[in-house]
Structures are given as structure tokens and as C-alpha cells.
Amino acid sequence: MRFGVFFELQLPKPWTENAERDLFHEALEQAECADRIGVDYLWAQEHHFLEEYSHSSAPEVFLAACSQRTSRIRLGHGIALMPPGYNHPARVAEKIAALDLVSNGRVEWGTGESSSRVELEGFGLEYAEKRAMWAEATRETARMMACTPYPGHQGRYFSMPVRNIVPKPVQRPHPPLWMACSNREALRLAARLGVGALTFAFMDHREARYWVEEYYEIFDRECVPIGLDVNPNVAMLCGFSCGRDGERARALATEGQQFFAYGLSHYFRTGTHRPGTTELWDEFAGSPRQPMAGMGGIGSVEEVTEVFAEFEDSGVDQVILLQQGGRYRHPDVIDSLELFGAEVLPAFRERAAAAEEAKAKRLADAVARARERIDAPAPAVVPEVEAYPSMWQRASNTAEVVGPDRSVNAAALWRLHAGRRATGDGDR
């Protein structure tokens, strides 16, 4: 089993003048620490408008900075919001590929759609359409990274003509593909589509075993890849704080983990938010504390080792450590990671390579069957695309388009262009 670290970039109010700057630079130091101690993955979310809960609205920028301060850790864009109203698919393809290049092929491409009304309606997206938007955009973005040129698409949620999307990623046909899974139905879908499951849901090792077993059973029987390769993996988020004294570790980190859960509920389930006005931390501080699952990674070295060994035995491929939340202090995060790297992580790393080799052998037939079902895009019929000035010059004898003073009648030019589209010469 591998480990990752998770960056939601939480920032409870009140905010000082330099609070966001400090938050980002402390997170970069935490990323360096994780790389140094041997953590294998770093995950950064994409969220918008979620004040206090997540200031990670441009994870590709944060991850690019991480790529230049680390050498081996995998960089998880987990997640990129795929509905085209958030990000045009071509822009996602460009950003993921560029990040893969600057990191020398270390990107993990996580995808999702968000369920927050604050986010969805902020970008004019319909809740009921978001899963279909995700599927169309994810399938086509994978093709954009792999095809030279991309054959174009006429779809329900976006359309574009033949274009060659550049740059191309180091990892071909595209970086490993994941999707966010907040429930078991989403995990089942991830298995059917051949993508890794990022289970941003707290659970214990017994529940995790059921999720993992079901995922791999479905992958074995039903996988029809949405991308151009498969990535059978199950990763789960777990609260984390490791200390010499288990009680002190819990005292330092529990409040931050509870704030994480409170903010999640506020924006995605039960809250009422007034942008720029709601004081989320104050509301949290005045609320009764609820029992939380997924807190097993908080405690002494011995306690967290036991909990993670249970997840390893359950078949979880990766545990993602929620090491920063609420007002959990940066120095304490670093101390916790350093102790984890020195006394917990080495034994898991020793076992990981052998476990992955055994997994690859066990899944070889299922992976081969899934790859045979990949829906490869048809070759593109590549039209010529004339520059506008050249197009105008060719039409310069048409008085309707170009007047005596050489000015261009844009409406007439568009009618001329539309006529050519109707005859199949639209890109000329």
C-alpha cells in the first residue's frame, strides 16, 4: 500500500493580510517534506468559492510549483472539474500535459464534477446534468491528449473542430486517470470505466474491504474504459496526525479534522451560505461536535501503524493523509510527517513493490480484456484552416464584404463563411 498527502488549502477566518500567501508557502514546504520522507503521492483539489473550506482554485499552479521543489512524488490533480462550464476540455488537456512535462511525467489525472450549489451555479451548471457533462468531457479530453490531431467533436455539452492540442504529455496515451467517488455507486462506476477511485469518504478498514472487493470484481467483469488506458486503483482519504503521545496527537489534530467534515457538510449537504459574509469557523466553533469516522490515522506511532496495516490487509491501494485542516499548525504538520516518515512509512514501502507486482499478475487478464474494449477515436479528416486576413483577401472582390474604403462588413463576411460551411467548406 502506498501513501499520499492531501491539500484542500483550508483557511478559517479571520484572515490576516498575508494569510493566503502564508498558507500556500506552508503547503509547499509540506509537499517538500512529503517528497523527502518517501510519501508517493500528493493530491490537490480544484474548488471554487468555498471560503475557509478550500482556497485551492488553481491546483495546476500549486502543483507546478510543487514539481520544481520535489523530485519523485507523484502529483495528483485530484480533482480537475471536468464539466465544460468549469473548464473547456481542451484547456484541461493542455494544463495536464504541461504539468506532466514540467514534472517529468509525474502527473496523476484526477477528475470530478462537484456537488456544491455554490460552485455549480457560480458557473451556470445544472446539477442534474453534471455527471453526463463529466463523462463527455473526460472521454474527449483523454482523446485530445492522445490524438495528433484530435478529430473534433459534436456533442451535447461542447463541440469543437479538428485541432491538434499541444503540448502532449510525457505519459502516453495520457496520465493515469481517476475519478472522485463520494459513495459506493460512484466507486462502481469508476470500476466499470477503468479509472482509479479517489474515495473522498471516511471509512474504517472493514467497510474499505467491501468497497475494494466490489471495485475489483466489477473491473474484472464489466470494464469498458472511458479513457485510452486503464488505471485499476482504490485510494481512500484518512484523517492523519502522528505523534509520540497519541493523546497529544489527537488534541492537536482532531479539531481540524472536525472542521474539515463541518465545511464539507456546510457546502455540500446541509449549509446555507452567504458569499463574503458567512463566518464558517465561528459557526463551527459554536456547533456541537459530532462523532467522526475516518479518524484512525490520528494517534501514536503504534496506533497509526496498526490502523494503516488494517487498511493494507483490506486491499486498499493508497491511503491519502488529510494532514492539514482547520487551524492545525504548520510546524505540527511537519513534525507529524517527519515522525511518520521515520517510524511508520519504511515498512509499508518495503512491502509495496511486491504487492504491486502480485496485483499486476492477478489483474493481467482483466486489464487485457479491458484494453480490447477501448473505443479508439477514428482518424481525423483534416481540413485547412485559413487565417482571417487571407480569407478576407480572397473575398476582397466581393463589394458586399469589403467596401470601397477597404473596411470589412463583419455580418456579410459571416454570411459568406456560413455559406461555405453549408457546402462543407466551412474551415476554408
TORDOLO-277980 format. One line per field, with one value per residue (C-alpha): residue in one letter; x, y, z. Coordinates in Angstrom, 1 decimal, always signed. Example, Ala and Ser with C-alpha at 12.3 -4.5 7.8 and 13.67 -1.06 7.14 Angstrom:
REM TORDOLO-277980
rest = c(A/S)
xx = c(+12.3/+13.7)
yy = c(-4.5/-1.1)
zz = c(+7.8/+7.1)
END
This chain:
REM TORDOLO-277980
rest = c(M/R/F/G/V/F/F/E/L/Q/L/P/K/P/W/T/E/N/A/E/R/D/L/F/H/E/A/L/E/Q/A/E/C/A/D/R/I/G/V/D/Y/L/W/A/Q/E/H/H/F/L/E/E/Y/S/H/S/S/A/P/E/V/F/L/A/A/C/S/Q/R/T/S/R/I/R/L/G/H/G/I/A/L/M/P/P/G/Y/N/H/P/A/R/V/A/E/K/I/A/A/L/D/L/V/S/N/G/R/V/E/W/G/T/G/E/S/S/S/R/V/E/L/E/G/F/G/L/E/Y/A/E/K/R/A/M/W/A/E/A/T/R/E/T/A/R/M/M/A/C/T/P/Y/P/G/H/Q/G/R/Y/F/S/M/P/V/R/N/I/V/P/K/P/V/Q/R/P/H/P/P/L/W/M/A/C/S/N/R/E/A/L/R/L/A/A/R/L/G/V/G/A/L/T/F/A/F/M/D/H/R/E/A/R/Y/W/V/E/E/Y/Y/E/I/F/D/R/E/C/V/P/I/G/L/D/V/N/P/N/V/A/M/L/C/G/F/S/C/G/R/D/G/E/R/A/R/A/L/A/T/E/G/Q/Q/F/F/A/Y/G/L/S/H/Y/F/R/T/G/T/H/R/P/G/T/T/E/L/W/D/E/F/A/G/S/P/R/Q/P/M/A/G/M/G/G/I/G/S/V/E/E/V/T/E/V/F/A/E/F/E/D/S/G/V/D/Q/V/I/L/L/Q/Q/G/G/R/Y/R/H/P/D/V/I/D/S/L/E/L/F/G/A/E/V/L/P/A/F/R/E/R/A/A/A/A/E/E/A/K/A/K/R/L/A/D/A/V/A/R/A/R/E/R/I/D/A/P/A/P/A/V/V/P/E/V/E/A/Y/P/S/M/W/Q/R/A/S/N/T/A/E/V/V/G/P/D/R/S/V/N/A/A/A/L/W/R/L/H/A/G/R/R/A/T/G/D/G/D/R)
xx = c(+0.0/+1.2/+0.5/-0.4/-0.9/-3.9/-4.1/-7.5/-5.8/-8.2/-8.1/-10.5/-11.3/-10.3/-7.8/-4.8/-3.3/-0.8/-2.8/-3.3/+0.3/+1.5/-1.0/+0.4/+4.0/+3.5/+1.8/+4.8/+7.0/+4.7/+4.9/+8.7/+8.6/+6.3/+8.6/+11.7/+10.3/+9.1/+5.4/+4.4/+1.5/+0.5/-3.2/-4.5/-8.2/-9.9/-12.7/-14.2/-15.8/-15.6/-14.4/-12.5/-13.1/-10.9/-8.8/-7.5/-9.0/-5.9/-4.3/-2.3/-0.4/+0.2/+1.2/+3.6/+5.3/+5.5/+7.0/+10.0/+10.5/+10.2/+11.9/+9.9/+6.5/+3.5/+1.5/-2.2/-4.5/-7.3/-9.5/-9.9/-13.5/-14.5/-17.9/-17.1/-18.7/-15.8/-13.0/-13.1/-11.8/-9.0/-7.8/-7.8/-5.8/-3.3/-2.9/-2.5/+0.0/+2.0/+2.1/+3.3/+6.1/+7.4/+7.3/+9.0/+6.0/+4.7/+1.1/-2.0/-5.1/-8.0/-11.4/-14.7/-17.8/-18.5/-21.9/-21.8/-24.5/-22.1/-19.8/-22.2/-24.5/-21.5/-20.5/-24.1/-24.2/-27.2/-26.9/-28.9/-26.6/-23.2/-22.5/-23.2/-21.1/-18.2/-18.4/-18.4/-15.6/-13.4/-13.7/-12.9/-10.0/-8.3/-8.5/-7.2/-4.0/-3.5/-4.5/-2.5/-4.7/-7.8/-10.6/-13.1/-16.4/-20.0/-21.5/-24.3/-22.2/-19.4/-18.3/-15.1/-13.5/-10.4/-7.4/-4.1/-3.9/-0.3/+1.7/+1.4/+2.1/+5.2/+2.9/+1.2/-1.6/-2.4/-1.5/-3.3/-7.0/-9.0/-12.4/-13.7/-16.0/-18.1/-20.3/-20.3/-22.3/-19.6/-16.9/-18.8/-18.9/-15.1/-14.6/-16.8/-14.9/-11.5/-10.4/-8.9/-11.3/-10.5/-12.8/-13.1/-15.3/-14.2/-14.5/-13.0/-11.0/-13.9/-16.0/-13.0/-12.6/-16.1/-15.5/-12.2/-13.5/-16.6/-14.4/-12.1/-15.0/-16.7/-13.4/-12.8/-16.3/-17.5/-14.8/-15.2/-12.6/-13.6/-10.0/-7.4/-5.9/-6.9/-5.9/-7.3/-6.7/-8.6/-7.4/-9.1/-8.8/-8.0/-7.5/-3.9/-1.7/+1.2/+2.9/+4.9/+2.0/-1.3/-3.4/-1.4/-1.7/-5.4/-5.6/-3.6/-5.4/-9.0/-10.5/-9.0/-10.4/-13.8/-13.7/-13.0/-16.1/-18.2/-17.1/-17.9/-21.4/-21.9/-21.1/-22.3/-25.1/-26.8/-25.4/-26.8/-24.0/-23.9/-20.8/-18.3/-20.3/-20.7/-18.2/-17.7/-15.2/-17.4/-20.4/-18.3/-16.9/-20.4/-21.8/-21.9/-19.1/-20.3/-18.6/-16.4/-15.4/-12.0/-10.0/-7.9/-4.9/-4.6/-2.6/+0.7/+3.2/+1.9/-1.7/-1.4/+0.8/-1.9/-4.7/-2.8/-1.8/-5.5/-6.2/-3.3/-4.8/-8.1/-6.6/-6.6/-4.0/-3.4/-4.2/-4.3/-3.4/-5.5/-2.7/-3.9/-7.3/-8.8/-6.3/-3.9/-0.5/+2.1/+5.0/+2.9/+2.1/+5.8/+6.6/+3.9/+5.1/+8.7/+7.9/+5.6/+8.4/+11.0/+9.0/+5.9/+6.4/+9.5/+7.9/+5.0/+7.3/+9.2/+6.0/+4.5/+6.6/+6.0/+2.2/+2.0/+3.8/+1.3/-1.6/-0.4/-0.2/-3.7/-5.2/-3.3/-6.2/-8.8/-6.6/-6.0/-9.8/-10.5/-7.9/-9.5/-12.7/-11.1/-13.1/-10.3/-11.2/-11.4/-8.7/-9.3/-10.3/-8.0/-9.3/-7.4/-7.9/-7.2/-6.3/-8.9/-6.8/-6.2/-9.9/-10.7/-8.2/-9.9/-13.2/-11.9/-13.6/-16.9/-18.2/-20.7/-17.9/-15.1/-16.2/-14.5/-12.6/-11.3/-13.4/-14.8/-18.5/-18.4/-22.0/-21.6/-18.3/-20.1/-22.8/-20.1/-18.5/-21.8/-22.5/-19.2/-20.0/-23.2/-21.3/-18.7/-16.0/-16.6/-13.0/-11.8)
yy = c(+0.0/+3.5/+6.8/+10.2/+13.7/+15.9/+19.6/+21.3/+24.5/+25.4/+28.8/+29.6/+33.2/+35.8/+36.3/+38.5/+40.4/+37.7/+34.7/+33.2/+33.7/+32.0/+29.2/+28.4/+28.6/+26.4/+23.9/+23.9/+23.2/+20.3/+19.0/+19.1/+17.2/+14.5/+14.0/+13.8/+11.2/+8.9/+9.6/+8.6/+10.9/+14.5/+15.4/+18.9/+19.7/+22.1/+24.0/+27.5/+30.0/+27.6/+30.3/+28.9/+25.3/+25.3/+28.0/+25.6/+27.1/+26.8/+23.4/+23.3/+26.4/+24.9/+21.5/+23.2/+24.9/+21.5/+19.9/+22.2/+21.7/+17.9/+15.1/+11.8/+12.3/+11.8/+15.0/+14.3/+16.9/+15.4/+16.6/+18.6/+19.7/+18.4/+19.9/+22.3/+25.2/+25.0/+24.1/+23.6/+20.1/+21.4/+23.6/+20.6/+18.6/+21.5/+22.0/+18.4/+17.8/+20.9/+19.8/+16.4/+17.9/+20.2/+17.4/+14.8/+12.6/+12.6/+13.6/+11.7/+13.0/+13.0/+14.1/+15.1/+17.3/+18.8/+18.7/+22.1/+24.6/+27.4/+26.1/+24.7/+27.7/+30.0/+28.7/+28.3/+24.5/+22.3/+19.8/+17.1/+17.3/+17.3/+13.5/+13.5/+16.6/+14.9/+11.7/+13.5/+15.9/+13.2/+10.9/+13.7/+15.2/+11.8/+11.7/+15.2/+14.3/+11.1/+12.1/+14.0/+15.7/+15.4/+14.6/+17.1/+16.6/+17.5/+16.8/+17.7/+19.9/+21.1/+21.0/+21.9/+21.3/+19.3/+20.7/+19.4/+20.0/+20.8/+20.1/+16.4/+14.7/+12.6/+9.7/+8.2/+8.0/+10.2/+10.3/+7.8/+8.6/+8.8/+10.0/+11.3/+8.8/+10.0/+6.9/+3.3/+3.8/+6.2/+3.6/+1.1/+3.5/+4.1/+0.3/+0.0/+2.8/+1.6/+4.6/+4.8/+5.5/+8.5/+7.8/+11.1/+9.4/+8.4/+4.7/+2.0/-1.0/-3.3/-1.1/-0.4/-4.2/-4.3/-1.3/-2.6/-6.1/-4.8/-2.4/-5.2/-7.6/-5.1/-4.1/-7.8/-8.4/-5.2/-2.7/-0.6/+2.1/+5.8/+6.7/+5.2/+3.1/+1.7/+2.5/-0.1/+1.6/+2.4/+5.3/+6.5/+9.6/+9.3/+11.8/+11.9/+13.1/+11.0/+11.8/+10.1/+10.7/+9.5/+11.8/+14.8/+14.0/+13.8/+17.0/+18.8/+17.5/+16.5/+19.9/+20.5/+17.2/+18.1/+21.4/+19.6/+17.5/+20.5/+22.5/+19.6/+19.3/+23.1/+23.4/+20.1/+18.9/+21.0/+24.5/+27.9/+30.2/+33.9/+34.7/+37.0/+37.2/+33.7/+33.1/+29.4/+28.9/+30.8/+28.7/+25.6/+26.7/+27.2/+23.9/+20.6/+18.2/+15.1/+11.7/+11.2/+8.1/+8.0/+9.3/+6.2/+7.8/+10.1/+8.9/+7.5/+5.8/+2.4/+3.3/+4.7/+1.8/-0.6/+1.2/+1.5/-2.2/-3.0/-0.9/-2.6/-6.0/-4.8/-4.3/-0.5/+0.6/+4.0/+5.9/+9.7/+11.5/+14.5/+16.2/+19.8/+21.1/+24.0/+25.7/+22.7/+24.5/+24.1/+23.2/+20.4/+19.1/+19.0/+17.2/+14.7/+13.9/+13.6/+11.1/+9.2/+9.0/+7.8/+5.2/+4.2/+4.5/+2.4/-1.0/-0.2/+0.9/-2.3/-4.3/-2.1/-3.1/-6.8/-6.2/-4.2/-6.9/-9.5/-7.3/-6.8/-10.5/-11.0/-8.4/-9.1/-10.9/-8.3/-5.4/-7.1/-7.6/-4.0/-2.7/-4.7/-2.7/+0.8/+2.9/+4.4/+7.6/+7.5/+9.2/+12.8/+14.2/+17.2/+20.4/+23.5/+26.5/+29.8/+32.8/+35.6/+38.1/+35.5/+34.8/+38.5/+38.9/+36.1/+37.8/+41.3/+41.5/+41.0/+44.5/+43.2/+42.0/+44.6/+48.2/+50.9/+52.1/+48.5/+48.2/+44.7/+44.1/+41.5/+40.5/+39.9/+38.0/+35.8/+35.1/+34.2/+31.9/+30.3/+29.6/+27.8/+25.8/+24.7/+23.3/+21.5/+24.1/+25.7/+25.7/+27.3)
zz = c(+0.0/-0.9/+0.8/-0.4/+1.2/+0.6/+0.1/+0.5/+1.4/+4.3/+5.8/+8.6/+9.4/+10.5/+7.7/+8.1/+5.1/+4.2/+5.3/+1.9/+0.9/+4.1/+3.5/+0.0/+1.1/+4.1/+1.9/-0.5/+2.5/+3.5/-0.1/+0.0/+3.3/+2.0/-1.0/+1.2/+3.7/+0.9/+0.5/-3.0/-4.0/-3.5/-4.2/-4.7/-5.2/-7.5/-5.8/-6.4/-4.0/-1.0/+1.5/+4.5/+3.4/+0.3/-1.3/-3.9/-7.0/-9.3/-8.4/-11.6/-10.4/-7.0/-8.4/-10.9/-8.0/-6.2/-9.3/-9.0/-5.3/-5.4/-7.3/-7.1/-5.5/-7.9/-8.5/-8.3/-9.9/-7.7/-9.0/-12.2/-12.5/-15.9/-16.9/-19.7/-17.9/-15.4/-17.8/-21.6/-22.2/-24.5/-21.6/-19.3/-21.8/-22.2/-18.5/-17.6/-20.4/-19.5/-15.8/-16.9/-18.9/-16.2/-13.7/-15.9/-16.2/-12.6/-13.0/-11.9/-13.6/-11.2/-12.4/-10.9/-11.2/-7.8/-6.0/-4.4/-5.4/-4.7/-7.4/-9.9/-10.1/-9.9/-13.3/-14.6/-14.4/-13.9/-11.0/-12.9/-15.9/-14.2/-14.4/-18.1/-18.6/-16.7/-18.9/-22.2/-21.3/-19.7/-22.7/-25.1/-23.0/-22.9/-26.7/-27.0/-25.2/-27.3/-30.8/-33.4/-34.5/-32.3/-34.7/-33.3/-31.5/-31.9/-28.5/-26.2/-23.9/-26.1/-29.7/-31.5/-34.9/-35.7/-33.8/-32.6/-28.9/-27.7/-25.8/-25.4/-22.0/-21.2/-20.2/-23.2/-24.1/-21.1/-17.4/-15.1/-14.9/-11.7/-10.6/-7.3/-5.5/-2.6/-2.4/-3.5/-6.6/-7.9/-7.0/-9.1/-12.0/-11.7/-11.9/-15.0/-16.7/-15.8/-13.8/-10.3/-7.5/-5.3/-2.3/-0.5/+2.1/+5.5/+6.4/+8.6/+7.4/+7.4/+5.2/+3.0/+2.3/+0.9/-1.3/-2.6/-3.3/-5.2/-7.2/-8.5/-9.1/-11.3/-13.1/-13.8/-15.3/-16.8/-17.5/-20.7/-20.4/-20.7/-21.4/-23.7/-21.0/-17.6/-14.0/-11.6/-8.2/-5.0/-2.9/+0.3/+2.4/+6.1/+8.9/+10.0/+12.8/+14.1/+17.5/+20.2/+22.5/+21.0/+23.2/+22.3/+18.6/+18.9/+20.9/+18.1/+15.1/+16.0/+15.8/+12.3/+11.1/+12.6/+10.8/+7.5/+8.0/+9.1/+6.0/+3.7/+5.2/+5.0/+1.3/+0.0/+2.2/+4.9/+5.0/+4.0/+2.7/+2.1/-0.1/+1.5/+4.7/+6.3/+9.2/+8.8/+11.6/+14.0/+13.1/+13.5/+16.9/+18.2/+17.0/+18.9/+18.0/+16.1/+16.2/+13.2/+11.2/+9.4/+12.4/+12.8/+11.4/+14.3/+17.3/+18.4/+16.1/+17.2/+16.8/+13.3/+12.2/+13.3/+11.6/+8.3/+8.5/+8.6/+5.5/+3.8/+4.7/+3.3/-0.1/-0.3/-2.8/-1.3/+1.8/+1.3/+4.5/+5.4/+7.3/+7.2/+8.3/+10.2/+12.4/+12.7/+12.8/+10.1/+12.5/+13.9/+10.4/+9.6/+12.9/+12.3/+8.7/+9.8/+12.5/+10.2/+7.6/+10.1/+12.0/+10.1/+6.4/+5.8/+6.5/+4.2/+1.4/+1.6/+1.1/-1.6/-4.6/-4.1/-3.5/-6.7/-8.7/-7.4/-8.2/-11.7/-12.3/-10.7/-12.9/-16.1/-17.9/-16.7/-17.9/-21.3/-21.8/-20.8/-23.2/-26.0/-25.3/-25.6/-28.1/-30.1/-32.0/-35.7/-37.7/-38.3/-41.7/-41.5/-43.2/-44.0/-41.7/-43.4/-41.3/-41.3/-43.3/-46.0/-46.1/-46.4/-49.2/-51.1/-50.7/-51.5/-54.9/-53.2/-52.6/-50.0/-47.8/-48.4/-49.0/-51.2/-48.1/-47.6/-44.4/-43.7/-43.3/-40.5/-40.9/-44.6/-44.0/-41.6/-44.2/-46.7/-44.1/-43.2/-46.8/-47.2/-44.0/-45.6/-48.6/-46.5/-46.9/-43.5/-42.3/-45.6)
END
